[in-house]
Amino acid sequence: IPEICDKDGQKLIQRQDDKPDTFLKRLKVFKEETLPLVQYYRQKNKLFEVDGMQNISQVTNLILKVLETEQK
């Protein structure tokens, strides 16, 4: 059934954020506004990337390590 979740049988609701045109607009904004900042801070060696797919404690520890290093 198209509007029912296969896992829990609940009615599926499509948020505005889930629609393709909304995604494309957000991607455009990211490329125009956020990506230049990422590139700027990467060039200044001030961008630190953390793999957010790790468990919470690993992510937290990596972030804290970066912050401690930067405070010195």
PDB file with SEQRES, HELIX, SHEET and CRYST1 records, atoms N, CA, C and O in Angstrom:
SEQRES   1 A   72  ILE PRO GLU ILE CYS ASP LYS ASP GLY GLN LYS LEU ILE          
SEQRES   2 A   72  GLN ARG GLN ASP ASP LYS PRO ASP THR PHE LEU LYS ARG          
SEQRES   3 A   72  LEU LYS VAL PHE LYS GLU GLU THR LEU PRO LEU VAL GLN          
SEQRES   4 A   72  TYR TYR ARG GLN LYS ASN LYS LEU PHE GLU VAL ASP GLY          
SEQRES   5 A   72  MET GLN ASN ILE SER GLN VAL THR ASN LEU ILE LEU LYS          
SEQRES   6 A   72  VAL LEU GLU THR GLU GLN LYS                                  
HELIX    1 AA1 GLN A   16  ASP A   18  5                                   3    
HELIX    2 AA2 PRO A   20  VAL A   29  1                                  10    
HELIX    3 AA3 PHE A   30  THR A   34  3                                   5    
HELIX    4 AA4 LEU A   35  GLN A   43  1                                   9    
HELIX    5 AA5 ILE A   56  GLN A   71  1                                  16    
CRYST1    1.000    1.000    1.000  90.00  90.00  90.00 P 1           1          
ATOM      1  N   ILE A   1       0.868  -1.172   0.000  1.00  0.00           N  
ATOM      2  CA  ILE A   1       0.000   0.000   0.000  1.00  0.00           C  
ATOM      3  C   ILE A   1       0.913   1.233   0.000  1.00  0.00           C  
ATOM      4  O   ILE A   1       1.768   1.367   0.875  1.00  0.00           O  
ATOM      5  N   PRO A   2       0.738   2.122  -0.965  1.00  0.00           N  
ATOM      6  CA  PRO A   2       1.665   3.234  -1.154  1.00  0.00           C  
ATOM      7  C   PRO A   2       1.807   4.205   0.026  1.00  0.00           C  
ATOM      8  O   PRO A   2       2.904   4.717   0.251  1.00  0.00           O  
ATOM      9  N   GLU A   3       0.748   4.475   0.779  1.00  0.00           N  
ATOM     10  CA  GLU A   3       0.828   5.493   1.831  1.00  0.00           C  
ATOM     11  C   GLU A   3       0.928   4.901   3.238  1.00  0.00           C  
ATOM     12  O   GLU A   3       0.667   5.584   4.229  1.00  0.00           O  
ATOM     13  N   ILE A   4       1.312   3.616   3.315  1.00  0.00           N  
ATOM     14  CA  ILE A   4       1.434   2.934   4.602  1.00  0.00           C  
ATOM     15  C   ILE A   4       2.872   2.442   4.770  1.00  0.00           C  
ATOM     16  O   ILE A   4       3.455   1.892   3.836  1.00  0.00           O  
ATOM     17  N   CYS A   5       3.440   2.638   5.954  1.00  0.00           N  
ATOM     18  CA  CYS A   5       4.802   2.193   6.255  1.00  0.00           C  
ATOM     19  C   CYS A   5       4.854   0.667   6.267  1.00  0.00           C  
ATOM     20  O   CYS A   5       4.022   0.010   6.892  1.00  0.00           O  
ATOM     21  N   ASP A   6       5.845   0.114   5.566  1.00  0.00           N  
ATOM     22  CA  ASP A   6       6.020  -1.335   5.511  1.00  0.00           C  
ATOM     23  C   ASP A   6       6.409  -1.921   6.867  1.00  0.00           C  
ATOM     24  O   ASP A   6       6.118  -3.086   7.136  1.00  0.00           O  
ATOM     25  N   LYS A   7       7.056  -1.140   7.717  1.00  0.00           N  
ATOM     26  CA  LYS A   7       7.557  -1.656   8.992  1.00  0.00           C  
ATOM     27  C   LYS A   7       6.529  -1.624  10.107  1.00  0.00           C  
ATOM     28  O   LYS A   7       6.362  -2.612  10.822  1.00  0.00           O  
ATOM     29  N   ASP A   8       5.828  -0.486  10.268  1.00  0.00           N  
ATOM     30  CA  ASP A   8       4.920  -0.389  11.419  1.00  0.00           C  
ATOM     31  C   ASP A   8       3.449  -0.186  11.053  1.00  0.00           C  
ATOM     32  O   ASP A   8       2.598  -0.094  11.937  1.00  0.00           O  
ATOM     33  N   GLY A   9       3.145  -0.115   9.752  1.00  0.00           N  
ATOM     34  CA  GLY A   9       1.758  -0.002   9.321  1.00  0.00           C  
ATOM     35  C   GLY A   9       1.132   1.365   9.517  1.00  0.00           C  
ATOM     36  O   GLY A   9      -0.065   1.539   9.287  1.00  0.00           O  
ATOM     37  N   GLN A  10       1.931   2.342   9.940  1.00  0.00           N  
ATOM     38  CA  GLN A  10       1.417   3.697  10.149  1.00  0.00           C  
ATOM     39  C   GLN A  10       1.317   4.434   8.817  1.00  0.00           C  
ATOM     40  O   GLN A  10       1.997   4.096   7.848  1.00  0.00           O  
ATOM     41  N   LYS A  11       0.456   5.448   8.791  1.00  0.00           N  
ATOM     42  CA  LYS A  11       0.303   6.269   7.595  1.00  0.00           C  
ATOM     43  C   LYS A  11       1.582   7.078   7.382  1.00  0.00           C  
ATOM     44  O   LYS A  11       2.116   7.668   8.322  1.00  0.00           O  
ATOM     45  N   LEU A  12       2.067   7.099   6.145  1.00  0.00           N  
ATOM     46  CA  LEU A  12       3.255   7.869   5.811  1.00  0.00           C  
ATOM     47  C   LEU A  12       2.864   9.323   5.563  1.00  0.00           C  
ATOM     48  O   LEU A  12       1.844   9.614   4.939  1.00  0.00           O  
ATOM     49  N   ILE A  13       3.690  10.212   6.061  1.00  0.00           N  
ATOM     50  CA  ILE A  13       3.463  11.637   5.865  1.00  0.00           C  
ATOM     51  C   ILE A  13       4.695  12.203   5.183  1.00  0.00           C  
ATOM     52  O   ILE A  13       5.817  11.987   5.643  1.00  0.00           O  
ATOM     53  N   GLN A  14       4.492  12.930   4.082  1.00  0.00           N  
ATOM     54  CA  GLN A  14       5.624  13.538   3.394  1.00  0.00           C  
ATOM     55  C   GLN A  14       5.775  14.981   3.873  1.00  0.00           C  
ATOM     56  O   GLN A  14       4.875  15.806   3.717  1.00  0.00           O  
ATOM     57  N   ARG A  15       6.935  15.257   4.458  1.00  0.00           N  
ATOM     58  CA  ARG A  15       7.229  16.611   4.914  1.00  0.00           C  
ATOM     59  C   ARG A  15       7.674  17.450   3.721  1.00  0.00           C  
ATOM     60  O   ARG A  15       8.089  16.912   2.694  1.00  0.00           O  
ATOM     61  N   GLN A  16       7.585  18.766   3.863  1.00  0.00           N  
ATOM     62  CA  GLN A  16       8.068  19.658   2.805  1.00  0.00           C  
ATOM     63  C   GLN A  16       9.542  19.385   2.517  1.00  0.00           C  
ATOM     64  O   GLN A  16       9.975  19.431   1.366  1.00  0.00           O  
ATOM     65  N   ASP A  17      10.314  19.098   3.578  1.00  0.00           N  
ATOM     66  CA  ASP A  17      11.745  18.848   3.419  1.00  0.00           C  
ATOM     67  C   ASP A  17      12.038  17.601   2.589  1.00  0.00           C  
ATOM     68  O   ASP A  17      13.137  17.462   2.052  1.00  0.00           O  
ATOM     69  N   ASP A  18      11.071  16.699   2.480  1.00  0.00           N  
ATOM     70  CA  ASP A  18      11.277  15.445   1.761  1.00  0.00           C  
ATOM     71  C   ASP A  18      11.061  15.580   0.258  1.00  0.00           C  
ATOM     72  O   ASP A  18      11.394  14.671  -0.503  1.00  0.00           O  
ATOM     73  N   LYS A  19      10.518  16.687  -0.161  1.00  0.00           N  
ATOM     74  CA  LYS A  19      10.165  16.844  -1.580  1.00  0.00           C  
ATOM     75  C   LYS A  19      11.399  17.204  -2.402  1.00  0.00           C  
ATOM     76  O   LYS A  19      12.264  17.946  -1.936  1.00  0.00           O  
ATOM     77  N   PRO A  20      11.479  16.678  -3.627  1.00  0.00           N  
ATOM     78  CA  PRO A  20      12.661  16.906  -4.465  1.00  0.00           C  
ATOM     79  C   PRO A  20      12.984  18.383  -4.694  1.00  0.00           C  
ATOM     80  O   PRO A  20      14.155  18.760  -4.668  1.00  0.00           O  
ATOM     81  N   ASP A  21      11.979  19.223  -4.917  1.00  0.00           N  
ATOM     82  CA  ASP A  21      12.274  20.633  -5.178  1.00  0.00           C  
ATOM     83  C   ASP A  21      12.862  21.318  -3.944  1.00  0.00           C  
ATOM     84  O   ASP A  21      13.719  22.193  -4.073  1.00  0.00           O  
ATOM     85  N   THR A  22      12.411  20.931  -2.759  1.00  0.00           N  
ATOM     86  CA  THR A  22      12.965  21.485  -1.524  1.00  0.00           C  
ATOM     87  C   THR A  22      14.416  21.047  -1.364  1.00  0.00           C  
ATOM     88  O   THR A  22      15.276  21.846  -0.994  1.00  0.00           O  
ATOM     89  N   PHE A  23      14.681  19.788  -1.642  1.00  0.00           N  
ATOM     90  CA  PHE A  23      16.051  19.275  -1.565  1.00  0.00           C  
ATOM     91  C   PHE A  23      16.963  20.033  -2.520  1.00  0.00           C  
ATOM     92  O   PHE A  23      18.068  20.424  -2.144  1.00  0.00           O  
ATOM     93  N   LEU A  24      16.509  20.244  -3.749  1.00  0.00           N  
ATOM     94  CA  LEU A  24      17.335  20.939  -4.740  1.00  0.00           C  
ATOM     95  C   LEU A  24      17.614  22.380  -4.323  1.00  0.00           C  
ATOM     96  O   LEU A  24      18.714  22.886  -4.542  1.00  0.00           O  
ATOM     97  N   LYS A  25      16.628  23.041  -3.727  1.00  0.00           N  
ATOM     98  CA  LYS A  25      16.835  24.413  -3.237  1.00  0.00           C  
ATOM     99  C   LYS A  25      17.873  24.428  -2.120  1.00  0.00           C  
ATOM    100  O   LYS A  25      18.751  25.290  -2.093  1.00  0.00           O  
ATOM    101  N   ARG A  26      17.770  23.482  -1.207  1.00  0.00           N  
ATOM    102  CA  ARG A  26      18.731  23.417  -0.098  1.00  0.00           C  
ATOM    103  C   ARG A  26      20.136  23.103  -0.598  1.00  0.00           C  
ATOM    104  O   ARG A  26      21.118  23.643  -0.088  1.00  0.00           O  
ATOM    105  N   LEU A  27      20.228  22.238  -1.586  1.00  0.00           N  
ATOM    106  CA  LEU A  27      21.528  21.910  -2.163  1.00  0.00           C  
ATOM    107  C   LEU A  27      22.141  23.142  -2.828  1.00  0.00           C  
ATOM    108  O   LEU A  27      23.346  23.370  -2.723  1.00  0.00           O  
ATOM    109  N   LYS A  28      21.326  23.924  -3.501  1.00  0.00           N  
ATOM    110  CA  LYS A  28      21.792  25.159  -4.144  1.00  0.00           C  
ATOM    111  C   LYS A  28      22.315  26.137  -3.093  1.00  0.00           C  
ATOM    112  O   LYS A  28      23.382  26.724  -3.267  1.00  0.00           O  
ATOM    113  N   VAL A  29      21.574  26.311  -2.014  1.00  0.00           N  
ATOM    114  CA  VAL A  29      22.006  27.200  -0.932  1.00  0.00           C  
ATOM    115  C   VAL A  29      23.314  26.694  -0.326  1.00  0.00           C  
ATOM    116  O   VAL A  29      24.217  27.483  -0.045  1.00  0.00           O  
ATOM    117  N   PHE A  30      23.417  25.387  -0.127  1.00  0.00           N  
ATOM    118  CA  PHE A  30      24.651  24.813   0.415  1.00  0.00           C  
ATOM    119  C   PHE A  30      25.835  25.151  -0.484  1.00  0.00           C  
ATOM    120  O   PHE A  30      26.880  25.591  -0.005  1.00  0.00           O  
ATOM    121  N   LYS A  31      25.670  24.945  -1.780  1.00  0.00           N  
ATOM    122  CA  LYS A  31      26.767  25.198  -2.715  1.00  0.00           C  
ATOM    123  C   LYS A  31      27.146  26.672  -2.760  1.00  0.00           C  
ATOM    124  O   LYS A  31      28.323  27.007  -2.895  1.00  0.00           O  
ATOM    125  N   GLU A  32      26.157  27.555  -2.649  1.00  0.00           N  
ATOM    126  CA  GLU A  32      26.418  28.990  -2.755  1.00  0.00           C  
ATOM    127  C   GLU A  32      26.920  29.608  -1.449  1.00  0.00           C  
ATOM    128  O   GLU A  32      27.760  30.507  -1.476  1.00  0.00           O  
ATOM    129  N   GLU A  33      26.416  29.135  -0.307  1.00  0.00           N  
ATOM    130  CA  GLU A  33      26.706  29.806   0.955  1.00  0.00           C  
ATOM    131  C   GLU A  33      27.610  29.011   1.895  1.00  0.00           C  
ATOM    132  O   GLU A  33      28.494  29.580   2.535  1.00  0.00           O  
ATOM    133  N   THR A  34      27.399  27.727   1.978  1.00  0.00           N  
ATOM    134  CA  THR A  34      28.147  26.926   2.948  1.00  0.00           C  
ATOM    135  C   THR A  34      29.462  26.415   2.373  1.00  0.00           C  
ATOM    136  O   THR A  34      30.492  26.477   3.045  1.00  0.00           O  
ATOM    137  N   LEU A  35      29.445  25.923   1.167  1.00  0.00           N  
ATOM    138  CA  LEU A  35      30.653  25.352   0.570  1.00  0.00           C  
ATOM    139  C   LEU A  35      31.818  26.341   0.531  1.00  0.00           C  
ATOM    140  O   LEU A  35      32.946  25.942   0.818  1.00  0.00           O  
ATOM    141  N   PRO A  36      31.594  27.621   0.187  1.00  0.00           N  
ATOM    142  CA  PRO A  36      32.719  28.567   0.238  1.00  0.00           C  
ATOM    143  C   PRO A  36      33.321  28.702   1.645  1.00  0.00           C  
ATOM    144  O   PRO A  36      34.532  28.874   1.779  1.00  0.00           O  
ATOM    145  N   LEU A  37      32.498  28.628   2.678  1.00  0.00           N  
ATOM    146  CA  LEU A  37      33.011  28.684   4.052  1.00  0.00           C  
ATOM    147  C   LEU A  37      33.844  27.451   4.375  1.00  0.00           C  
ATOM    148  O   LEU A  37      34.900  27.550   4.999  1.00  0.00           O  
ATOM    149  N   VAL A  38      33.366  26.306   3.949  1.00  0.00           N  
ATOM    150  CA  VAL A  38      34.112  25.060   4.157  1.00  0.00           C  
ATOM    151  C   VAL A  38      35.478  25.170   3.483  1.00  0.00           C  
ATOM    152  O   VAL A  38      36.500  24.834   4.080  1.00  0.00           O  
ATOM    153  N   GLN A  39      35.488  25.637   2.249  1.00  0.00           N  
ATOM    154  CA  GLN A  39      36.746  25.769   1.515  1.00  0.00           C  
ATOM    155  C   GLN A  39      37.675  26.787   2.179  1.00  0.00           C  
ATOM    156  O   GLN A  39      38.881  26.557   2.267  1.00  0.00           O  
ATOM    157  N   TYR A  40      37.128  27.901   2.642  1.00  0.00           N  
ATOM    158  CA  TYR A  40      37.924  28.933   3.311  1.00  0.00           C  
ATOM    159  C   TYR A  40      38.614  28.366   4.549  1.00  0.00           C  
ATOM    160  O   TYR A  40      39.827  28.505   4.710  1.00  0.00           O  
ATOM    161  N   TYR A  41      37.839  27.730   5.417  1.00  0.00           N  
ATOM    162  CA  TYR A  41      38.415  27.203   6.652  1.00  0.00           C  
ATOM    163  C   TYR A  41      39.344  26.022   6.398  1.00  0.00           C  
ATOM    164  O   TYR A  41      40.289  25.808   7.157  1.00  0.00           O  
ATOM    165  N   ARG A  42      39.091  25.264   5.356  1.00  0.00           N  
ATOM    166  CA  ARG A  42      40.001  24.166   5.004  1.00  0.00           C  
ATOM    167  C   ARG A  42      41.361  24.743   4.589  1.00  0.00           C  
ATOM    168  O   ARG A  42      42.402  24.225   4.993  1.00  0.00           O  
ATOM    169  N   GLN A  43      41.354  25.807   3.787  1.00  0.00           N  
ATOM    170  CA  GLN A  43      42.605  26.441   3.354  1.00  0.00           C  
ATOM    171  C   GLN A  43      43.383  27.023   4.535  1.00  0.00           C  
ATOM    172  O   GLN A  43      44.613  27.053   4.510  1.00  0.00           O  
ATOM    173  N   LYS A  44      42.684  27.479   5.554  1.00  0.00           N  
ATOM    174  CA  LYS A  44      43.319  28.055   6.741  1.00  0.00           C  
ATOM    175  C   LYS A  44      43.711  26.981   7.763  1.00  0.00           C  
ATOM    176  O   LYS A  44      44.205  27.288   8.848  1.00  0.00           O  
ATOM    177  N   ASN A  45      43.481  25.723   7.395  1.00  0.00           N  
ATOM    178  CA  ASN A  45      43.714  24.592   8.309  1.00  0.00           C  
ATOM    179  C   ASN A  45      42.924  24.741   9.604  1.00  0.00           C  
ATOM    180  O   ASN A  45      43.404  24.390  10.682  1.00  0.00           O  
ATOM    181  N   LYS A  46      41.724  25.259   9.487  1.00  0.00           N  
ATOM    182  CA  LYS A  46      40.845  25.454  10.644  1.00  0.00           C  
ATOM    183  C   LYS A  46      39.565  24.627  10.531  1.00  0.00           C  
ATOM    184  O   LYS A  46      38.637  24.795  11.323  1.00  0.00           O  
ATOM    185  N   LEU A  47      39.523  23.749   9.559  1.00  0.00           N  
ATOM    186  CA  LEU A  47      38.353  22.888   9.386  1.00  0.00           C  
ATOM    187  C   LEU A  47      38.709  21.496   9.893  1.00  0.00           C  
ATOM    188  O   LEU A  47      39.678  20.884   9.444  1.00  0.00           O  
ATOM    189  N   PHE A  48      37.922  21.020  10.818  1.00  0.00           N  
ATOM    190  CA  PHE A  48      38.135  19.689  11.361  1.00  0.00           C  
ATOM    191  C   PHE A  48      36.896  18.859  11.068  1.00  0.00           C  
ATOM    192  O   PHE A  48      35.782  19.233  11.435  1.00  0.00           O  
ATOM    193  N   GLU A  49      37.100  17.749  10.415  1.00  0.00           N  
ATOM    194  CA  GLU A  49      35.974  16.900  10.043  1.00  0.00           C  
ATOM    195  C   GLU A  49      35.942  15.666  10.934  1.00  0.00           C  
ATOM    196  O   GLU A  49      36.968  15.047  11.214  1.00  0.00           O  
ATOM    197  N   VAL A  50      34.739  15.332  11.367  1.00  0.00           N  
ATOM    198  CA  VAL A  50      34.533  14.177  12.231  1.00  0.00           C  
ATOM    199  C   VAL A  50      33.493  13.282  11.572  1.00  0.00           C  
ATOM    200  O   VAL A  50      32.454  13.758  11.115  1.00  0.00           O  
ATOM    201  N   ASP A  51      33.773  12.004  11.524  1.00  0.00           N  
ATOM    202  CA  ASP A  51      32.831  11.034  10.969  1.00  0.00           C  
ATOM    203  C   ASP A  51      31.674  10.856  11.947  1.00  0.00           C  
ATOM    204  O   ASP A  51      31.810  10.179  12.966  1.00  0.00           O  
ATOM    205  N   GLY A  52      30.553  11.459  11.633  1.00  0.00           N  
ATOM    206  CA  GLY A  52      29.386  11.406  12.506  1.00  0.00           C  
ATOM    207  C   GLY A  52      28.666  10.071  12.501  1.00  0.00           C  
ATOM    208  O   GLY A  52      27.675   9.906  13.213  1.00  0.00           O  
ATOM    209  N   MET A  53      29.141   9.111  11.712  1.00  0.00           N  
ATOM    210  CA  MET A  53      28.506   7.798  11.665  1.00  0.00           C  
ATOM    211  C   MET A  53      29.053   6.860  12.743  1.00  0.00           C  
ATOM    212  O   MET A  53      28.577   5.735  12.895  1.00  0.00           O  
ATOM    213  N   GLN A  54      30.043   7.324  13.482  1.00  0.00           N  
ATOM    214  CA  GLN A  54      30.560   6.527  14.593  1.00  0.00           C  
ATOM    215  C   GLN A  54      29.579   6.625  15.763  1.00  0.00           C  
ATOM    216  O   GLN A  54      28.607   7.379  15.712  1.00  0.00           O  
ATOM    217  N   ASN A  55      29.849   5.853  16.813  1.00  0.00           N  
ATOM    218  CA  ASN A  55      28.935   5.940  17.953  1.00  0.00           C  
ATOM    219  C   ASN A  55      29.121   7.281  18.668  1.00  0.00           C  
ATOM    220  O   ASN A  55      30.134   7.956  18.486  1.00  0.00           O  
ATOM    221  N   ILE A  56      28.146   7.651  19.470  1.00  0.00           N  
ATOM    222  CA  ILE A  56      28.108   8.975  20.093  1.00  0.00           C  
ATOM    223  C   ILE A  56      29.356   9.267  20.919  1.00  0.00           C  
ATOM    224  O   ILE A  56      29.893  10.373  20.853  1.00  0.00           O  
ATOM    225  N   SER A  57      29.815   8.305  21.683  1.00  0.00           N  
ATOM    226  CA  SER A  57      30.982   8.567  22.535  1.00  0.00           C  
ATOM    227  C   SER A  57      32.244   8.796  21.702  1.00  0.00           C  
ATOM    228  O   SER A  57      33.084   9.616  22.071  1.00  0.00           O  
ATOM    229  N   GLN A  58      32.384   8.087  20.595  1.00  0.00           N  
ATOM    230  CA  GLN A  58      33.548   8.297  19.730  1.00  0.00           C  
ATOM    231  C   GLN A  58      33.513   9.691  19.105  1.00  0.00           C  
ATOM    232  O   GLN A  58      34.528  10.388  19.067  1.00  0.00           O  
ATOM    233  N   VAL A  59      32.345  10.091  18.620  1.00  0.00           N  
ATOM    234  CA  VAL A  59      32.197  11.418  18.014  1.00  0.00           C  
ATOM    235  C   VAL A  59      32.486  12.492  19.059  1.00  0.00           C  
ATOM    236  O   VAL A  59      33.215  13.448  18.791  1.00  0.00           O  
ATOM    237  N   THR A  60      31.920  12.333  20.237  1.00  0.00           N  
ATOM    238  CA  THR A  60      32.138  13.298  21.317  1.00  0.00           C  
ATOM    239  C   THR A  60      33.615  13.407  21.658  1.00  0.00           C  
ATOM    240  O   THR A  60      34.140  14.512  21.792  1.00  0.00           O  
ATOM    241  N   ASN A  61      34.285  12.282  21.797  1.00  0.00           N  
ATOM    242  CA  ASN A  61      35.713  12.283  22.129  1.00  0.00           C  
ATOM    243  C   ASN A  61      36.549  12.967  21.057  1.00  0.00           C  
ATOM    244  O   ASN A  61      37.480  13.707  21.375  1.00  0.00           O  
ATOM    245  N   LEU A  62      36.228  12.728  19.798  1.00  0.00           N  
ATOM    246  CA  LEU A  62      36.968  13.379  18.715  1.00  0.00           C  
ATOM    247  C   LEU A  62      36.764  14.890  18.741  1.00  0.00           C  
ATOM    248  O   LEU A  62      37.717  15.650  18.570  1.00  0.00           O  
ATOM    249  N   ILE A  63      35.532  15.323  18.952  1.00  0.00           N  
ATOM    250  CA  ILE A  63      35.244  16.760  19.014  1.00  0.00           C  
ATOM    251  C   ILE A  63      35.975  17.394  20.193  1.00  0.00           C  
ATOM    252  O   ILE A  63      36.581  18.457  20.050  1.00  0.00           O  
ATOM    253  N   LEU A  64      35.922  16.755  21.345  1.00  0.00           N  
ATOM    254  CA  LEU A  64      36.609  17.287  22.525  1.00  0.00           C  
ATOM    255  C   LEU A  64      38.117  17.360  22.308  1.00  0.00           C  
ATOM    256  O   LEU A  64      38.765  18.311  22.746  1.00  0.00           O  
ATOM    257  N   LYS A  65      38.669  16.367  21.638  1.00  0.00           N  
ATOM    258  CA  LYS A  65      40.106  16.361  21.359  1.00  0.00           C  
ATOM    259  C   LYS A  65      40.483  17.545  20.467  1.00  0.00           C  
ATOM    260  O   LYS A  65      41.490  18.211  20.709  1.00  0.00           O  
ATOM    261  N   VAL A  66      39.682  17.803  19.446  1.00  0.00           N  
ATOM    262  CA  VAL A  66      39.935  18.944  18.558  1.00  0.00           C  
ATOM    263  C   VAL A  66      39.848  20.249  19.343  1.00  0.00           C  
ATOM    264  O   VAL A  66      40.711  21.115  19.203  1.00  0.00           O  
ATOM    265  N   LEU A  67      38.817  20.394  20.161  1.00  0.00           N  
ATOM    266  CA  LEU A  67      38.644  21.621  20.940  1.00  0.00           C  
ATOM    267  C   LEU A  67      39.792  21.832  21.924  1.00  0.00           C  
ATOM    268  O   LEU A  67      40.265  22.955  22.095  1.00  0.00           O  
ATOM    269  N   GLU A  68      40.233  20.770  22.561  1.00  0.00           N  
ATOM    270  CA  GLU A  68      41.360  20.873  23.498  1.00  0.00           C  
ATOM    271  C   GLU A  68      42.633  21.298  22.772  1.00  0.00           C  
ATOM    272  O   GLU A  68      43.391  22.131  23.268  1.00  0.00           O  
ATOM    273  N   THR A  69      42.860  20.726  21.606  1.00  0.00           N  
ATOM    274  CA  THR A  69      44.044  21.055  20.812  1.00  0.00           C  
ATOM    275  C   THR A  69      44.015  22.521  20.386  1.00  0.00           C  
ATOM    276  O   THR A  69      45.044  23.196  20.411  1.00  0.00           O  
ATOM    277  N   GLU A  70      42.858  23.005  20.001  1.00  0.00           N  
ATOM    278  CA  GLU A  70      42.726  24.383  19.526  1.00  0.00           C  
ATOM    279  C   GLU A  70      42.853  25.405  20.648  1.00  0.00           C  
ATOM    280  O   GLU A  70      43.209  26.556  20.393  1.00  0.00           O  
ATOM    281  N   GLN A  71      42.575  25.014  21.863  1.00  0.00           N  
ATOM    282  CA  GLN A  71      42.670  25.945  22.991  1.00  0.00           C  
ATOM    283  C   GLN A  71      44.114  26.163  23.434  1.00  0.00           C  
ATOM    284  O   GLN A  71      44.408  27.125  24.145  1.00  0.00           O  
ATOM    285  N   LYS A  72      44.996  25.289  23.024  1.00  0.00           N  
ATOM    286  CA  LYS A  72      46.409  25.393  23.443  1.00  0.00           C  
ATOM    287  C   LYS A  72      47.149  26.434  22.638  1.00  0.00           C  
ATOM    288  O   LYS A  72      48.341  26.652  22.857  1.00  0.00           O  
TER     289      LYS A  72                                                      
END                                                                             
